[in-house]
Amino acid sequence: MARPRPHIKAMRPTPSIIRVVDLETTGPAPPQHGVCEIGWQDVALGADGRWELSGDGGNRMVNPGRPMPPITQAIHHIRDEDVADAPWWHDVARQVLDPWPRRVALAAHRADFEQVFCTPALTHGAEWICTWKCALRLWPDSPSFSNQVLRYWRKPEGLVHERGLPAHRAFPDAYVTAFHLRDMLNEASLAQLLEWSRLPGLLPRVRYGPDRGKDWREIDEDSLIGFLTDRDPDIRFTAETEMARRRGGGNVGRPSPQDLLL
């Protein structure tokens, strides 16, 4: 007689995550400047196919190996004595940035800044989502595209106000960004967000000059041609894209629902 098999409880697979990170630093450019704090908050794909925040997130203080300039202290209020006994960046970075095997990508608001310090060697070659670039595409009507303006303009469901404070500290900023990312992932595909993030920013409105504040589709061609050689890569890319649209190939502004399903 065959022995009955023991009942084995089915294990739910561990969900894939995108880890949102935020850095506070002594300045914008290594090796002259260093990281003094990193914060993170995960966003996970649920069984229902919807993305939601996952886990409590966290932060780690980091010894930047150099004095904290007053001009940056005035932004994040991290003092030299706050990081004097903290670990070095190379002792913190990999364990936060590369939670293998769950992580499918990293994300940050204006991710170009984080990527300067979070090099491929530290991230295991992770792909990045820039929530700033994606917000330009998905929510072009926003009055501005900073992390905090988007927070108060959109009022993401479930965001606990106090948990997202103080601004300009690593965990609160990562927490707020994670809500933007969650809503983006539930509006557009992961592949689409990654594609937009690899490109320069596509600006919905002109930043300066006589046409400041206008939709790019509203300005005359002579003005548009002047922006094609702008030093700012986002402005130049936007002008090139608008020119291509006028020539019958390309689009500027809010994407169509079909575009979002890429």
C-alpha positions in Angstrom: 0.0 0.0 0.0 1.4 3.4 -1.0 2.2 5.7 1.8 0.3 9.0 1.7 2.5 11.9 0.7 3.0 14.6 3.3 1.1 17.8 2.6 3.5 20.5 1.4 2.3 24.0 1.7 2.8 25.9 -1.6 5.3 28.7 -1.3 4.5 32.0 -2.8 7.3 33.2 -5.1 9.2 36.2 -3.9 8.0 39.2 -5.9 10.4 41.0 -8.2 11.2 44.6 -7.1 12.4 47.9 -8.4 14.5 49.6 -5.8 14.1 53.4 -5.6 17.1 55.1 -4.2 18.0 58.6 -3.2 21.4 60.0 -2.3 22.5 62.9 -0.2 26.1 64.0 -1.0 28.7 66.6 -0.3 28.4 67.9 -3.9 27.5 66.8 -7.4 30.7 65.2 -8.8 33.0 62.4 -7.5 35.8 62.0 -6.7 35.7 65.6 -5.4 32.4 64.9 -3.6 31.1 61.9 -1.8 27.9 60.2 -0.6 26.8 61.0 3.0 23.4 59.1 3.1 21.6 56.6 1.0 17.8 55.8 1.3 15.7 53.3 -0.5 12.1 52.1 -0.9 11.1 49.0 -2.9 8.2 48.8 -5.4 7.0 45.2 -6.1 4.8 43.6 -8.8 1.8 42.0 -7.1 0.0 38.8 -8.0 -2.8 40.9 -9.4 -0.4 42.5 -11.9 -0.4 45.8 -10.1 2.7 47.5 -8.6 2.7 48.6 -5.0 5.2 49.7 -2.4 6.9 46.8 -0.7 8.6 46.6 2.7 9.7 49.5 5.0 12.6 50.8 3.1 15.4 52.4 5.0 18.5 54.5 5.1 22.2 54.3 5.9 24.5 57.1 6.8 27.9 57.1 4.9 31.2 58.7 5.8 32.0 60.8 2.7 35.7 61.0 3.6 35.8 64.8 3.4 34.3 67.8 5.2 30.7 68.7 4.6 30.4 72.0 2.7 28.1 74.5 4.4 26.2 75.0 1.1 25.2 71.3 1.1 24.6 71.2 4.8 22.0 73.9 4.3 20.1 71.6 2.0 20.1 68.2 3.8 21.3 69.4 7.3 23.7 66.5 7.7 26.8 67.5 9.7 30.3 66.1 9.9 29.6 64.7 13.3 26.5 62.8 12.0 28.7 60.7 9.7 32.0 60.6 11.5 31.5 57.0 12.6 29.5 55.8 9.6 30.8 53.2 7.2 32.5 54.1 3.9 30.5 54.2 0.6 32.1 51.0 -0.8 31.1 49.1 2.3 27.4 50.2 2.0 26.7 50.6 -1.7 26.6 47.0 -3.0 24.4 45.6 -0.3 21.8 48.4 -0.8 22.0 48.7 -4.6 22.1 45.0 -5.6 19.5 43.0 -3.6 20.0 39.9 -5.8 18.0 38.1 -7.1 14.9 40.1 -6.7 15.9 43.4 -8.2 15.0 44.0 -11.8 16.0 47.7 -12.0 16.9 50.7 -9.9 15.0 54.0 -10.0 15.6 57.6 -8.8 14.2 61.1 -9.5 16.7 62.6 -11.9 18.6 59.4 -11.9 21.5 60.8 -13.9 22.7 62.3 -10.5 22.5 59.0 -8.7 24.2 57.1 -11.5 27.3 59.3 -11.1 27.9 57.8 -7.7 26.1 54.4 -8.2 28.5 53.1 -10.9 27.8 49.8 -12.8 30.5 48.1 -10.7 28.4 48.9 -7.6 25.0 48.1 -9.1 26.0 45.0 -11.0 25.1 46.7 -14.2 21.5 47.5 -13.3 19.1 49.4 -15.6 17.7 52.6 -14.3 14.3 54.3 -14.4 14.4 58.1 -14.1 11.0 59.2 -12.7 11.7 62.8 -13.7 12.0 61.9 -17.4 9.0 59.6 -17.2 6.9 62.3 -15.5 7.6 64.7 -18.4 6.0 62.1 -20.7 3.1 60.9 -18.5 2.1 64.0 -16.7 3.1 67.0 -18.9 0.4 69.2 -17.4 2.2 69.3 -14.0 3.3 72.9 -13.1 6.8 71.6 -12.4 8.5 68.2 -12.3 10.4 68.2 -9.0 9.8 65.3 -6.6 8.0 67.5 -4.2 5.9 69.4 -6.7 4.7 66.2 -8.2 3.8 65.0 -4.7 1.5 67.9 -3.9 0.1 68.2 -7.5 -0.8 64.6 -7.8 -1.4 63.6 -4.2 -0.6 59.9 -4.6 -3.0 57.6 -2.9 -1.6 56.0 0.3 1.3 58.4 0.8 1.8 59.1 4.5 2.6 62.8 4.7 4.9 62.6 7.8 6.8 59.6 6.4 7.8 61.7 3.4 9.4 64.3 5.6 11.8 66.0 5.9 12.4 66.7 2.3 16.0 66.5 1.0 16.8 63.5 3.2 17.5 60.2 1.6 14.7 57.9 2.9 11.8 60.5 2.8 12.7 61.4 -0.8 13.0 57.8 -1.9 9.6 57.1 -0.2 7.9 59.9 -2.2 9.6 58.9 -5.4 8.4 55.3 -4.9 4.8 56.5 -5.1 5.5 58.3 -8.4 7.1 55.1 -9.7 4.2 52.9 -8.6 1.7 55.1 -10.4 3.9 55.2 -13.5 4.3 51.4 -13.6 0.5 51.0 -13.3 0.0 53.5 -16.2 2.8 52.4 -18.6 4.9 49.3 -19.0 8.3 48.7 -17.4 9.9 48.5 -20.9 8.4 51.9 -21.8 9.8 53.6 -18.6 13.2 52.1 -19.2 13.2 53.3 -22.8 12.2 56.8 -21.9 14.9 56.8 -19.2 17.7 56.0 -21.6 16.9 59.2 -23.6 17.2 62.8 -22.7 14.2 64.5 -21.1 11.4 65.4 -23.5 10.2 68.8 -22.2 6.5 69.7 -22.5 7.1 73.4 -22.4 9.8 75.9 -23.5 12.1 76.8 -20.5 13.4 80.2 -21.4 13.3 83.1 -23.9 10.3 84.9 -25.5 8.4 81.6 -25.8 9.0 80.6 -22.2 6.1 78.5 -20.9 4.6 77.7 -24.3 4.0 74.2 -25.6 6.7 73.3 -28.1 4.0 72.8 -30.8 3.0 76.5 -30.4 6.3 78.2 -31.3 7.3 79.2 -34.8 9.9 77.4 -36.8 12.6 80.1 -36.5 12.4 79.9 -32.8 12.5 76.1 -32.9 15.6 76.1 -35.1 17.4 78.2 -32.5 16.9 75.5 -29.9 18.5 72.8 -32.1 22.0 73.8 -31.1 21.2 74.5 -27.4 23.9 73.4 -24.9 21.2 71.6 -22.7 20.7 68.1 -24.1 17.1 67.9 -22.9 16.2 71.2 -24.8 18.2 70.0 -27.9 16.5 66.6 -27.9 13.0 68.2 -27.4 13.6 70.6 -30.3 14.9 67.8 -32.5 11.8 65.7 -31.7 9.4 68.5 -32.4 11.1 69.2 -35.7 10.8 65.6 -36.6 7.1 65.7 -35.7 6.6 68.7 -38.0 8.3 66.8 -40.8 6.0 63.8 -40.3 7.9 61.5 -37.9 7.8 61.8 -34.2 5.7 63.1 -31.3 6.0 65.6 -28.5 3.7 65.7 -25.5 1.3 63.2 -24.0 1.8 59.7 -25.4 -1.2 57.8 -26.7 -2.6 54.8 -24.8 -1.1 52.5 -27.5 2.3 54.0 -27.0 2.1 53.2 -23.3 1.6 49.5 -24.0 5.0 49.1 -25.6 
